[in-house]
Amino acid sequence: MATAPLLQILQGYLQATTERQQLVISNMANIDTPGYQTRDLNFEQALQRAEGDPGGMQLSPVVQEVRGLPERADGNDVNIDRESMLLSETQIQYQLGVQLVKGQFEQLLTAIKDSD
């Protein structure tokens, strides 16, 4: 049954969205820290790795500094509008992941009931 590997991927997806949310909040908290550089996850790369590795099925996103953002005179490049948008996007992605997990459990429950 393909449900268990899919649940593993969804678990990794939820972990990655949680980690990204924490990074975005950290970026926002450091908006006034001189020299602070915005960090984010390469989420798409993590998904591609998980799809290409059916044996492992692990999402392991890499935390990296975001390049190309305009810096202020103090060297800080956090943009509160960008981070607010990413926070909203990440919350929606997490909710989507929760709904997908719920759907998988509903399928399992249906299969169990049908086998009775």
C-alpha positions as CSV (number, residue, x, y, z in Angstrom):
1,M,0.0,0.0,0.0
2,A,1.4,3.4,-1.0
3,T,-0.1,5.2,1.9
4,A,2.8,4.8,4.4
5,P,5.4,6.4,2.0
6,L,3.0,9.2,1.2
7,L,2.5,9.8,4.9
8,Q,6.3,9.9,5.4
9,I,6.5,12.6,2.6
10,L,3.6,14.5,4.2
11,Q,5.3,14.3,7.6
12,G,8.5,15.8,6.0
13,Y,6.4,18.4,4.3
14,L,4.8,19.5,7.6
15,Q,8.2,19.5,9.3
16,A,9.7,21.7,6.5
17,T,6.8,24.2,6.6
18,T,7.1,24.4,10.4
19,E,10.9,25.0,10.1
20,R,10.3,27.6,7.4
21,Q,7.7,29.4,9.6
22,Q,10.2,29.5,12.4
23,L,12.9,31.0,10.1
24,V,10.5,33.7,8.8
25,I,9.6,34.6,12.4
26,S,13.3,34.7,13.3
27,N,13.9,37.0,10.3
28,M,11.1,39.3,11.5
29,A,12.5,39.3,15.1
30,N,15.9,40.4,13.7
31,I,14.6,43.2,11.6
32,D,16.6,45.7,13.7
33,T,19.7,43.6,14.2
34,P,22.6,45.2,12.3
35,G,24.2,42.9,9.7
36,Y,21.5,40.3,10.0
37,Q,20.9,38.5,6.7
38,T,17.5,37.0,5.8
39,R,17.4,33.2,5.9
40,D,15.0,30.8,4.2
41,L,14.6,27.2,3.1
42,N,15.1,25.8,-0.4
43,F,11.7,24.1,-0.1
44,E,11.4,23.2,-3.8
45,Q,14.8,21.5,-3.9
46,A,13.8,19.5,-0.8
47,L,10.6,18.3,-2.6
48,Q,12.5,17.4,-5.7
49,R,15.0,15.4,-3.6
50,A,12.2,13.5,-1.8
51,E,10.5,12.7,-5.1
52,G,13.8,11.4,-6.6
53,D,14.6,9.2,-3.6
54,P,11.7,6.8,-3.2
55,G,13.7,4.7,-0.8
56,G,14.4,7.5,1.7
57,M,11.3,9.8,1.2
58,Q,12.9,12.3,3.5
59,L,12.5,16.0,3.2
60,S,15.7,17.7,4.3
61,P,15.5,21.3,3.4
62,V,18.7,23.4,3.6
63,V,18.7,26.7,5.5
64,Q,20.4,29.3,3.5
65,E,20.8,33.1,3.3
66,V,18.6,34.7,0.7
67,R,20.8,36.5,-1.9
68,G,19.9,39.7,-3.8
69,L,17.8,41.4,-1.2
70,P,18.4,45.2,-0.8
71,E,20.4,46.0,2.3
72,R,20.0,49.0,4.6
73,A,23.0,51.0,5.7
74,D,23.5,48.7,8.7
75,G,23.8,45.6,6.5
76,N,20.4,44.2,7.5
77,D,18.3,43.0,4.5
78,V,15.1,41.9,6.2
79,N,12.0,43.2,4.5
80,I,8.9,43.0,6.7
81,D,6.5,43.0,3.8
82,R,8.3,40.0,2.2
83,E,8.4,38.1,5.5
84,S,4.8,38.8,6.2
85,M,3.8,37.4,2.8
86,L,6.0,34.4,3.3
87,L,4.5,33.8,6.8
88,S,1.0,33.8,5.3
89,E,2.1,31.5,2.4
90,T,3.7,29.1,4.8
91,Q,0.7,28.9,7.0
92,I,-1.5,28.1,4.0
93,Q,1.0,25.4,2.9
94,Y,0.9,23.9,6.4
95,Q,-2.9,23.8,6.4
96,L,-2.8,22.1,3.0
97,G,-0.4,19.5,4.4
98,V,-2.7,18.9,7.4
99,Q,-5.7,18.4,5.1
100,L,-3.7,15.9,3.0
101,V,-2.7,13.9,6.1
102,K,-6.3,13.9,7.2
103,G,-7.3,12.6,3.8
104,Q,-4.8,9.8,4.0
105,F,-6.1,8.8,7.5
106,E,-9.7,8.9,6.2
107,Q,-8.7,6.5,3.3
108,L,-7.1,4.1,5.9
109,L,-10.2,4.2,8.0
110,T,-12.4,3.5,5.0
111,A,-10.2,0.6,4.0
112,I,-10.4,-0.8,7.6
113,K,-14.2,-0.5,7.7
114,D,-14.6,-2.1,4.3
115,S,-12.5,-5.1,5.3
116,D,-14.9,-5.9,8.2
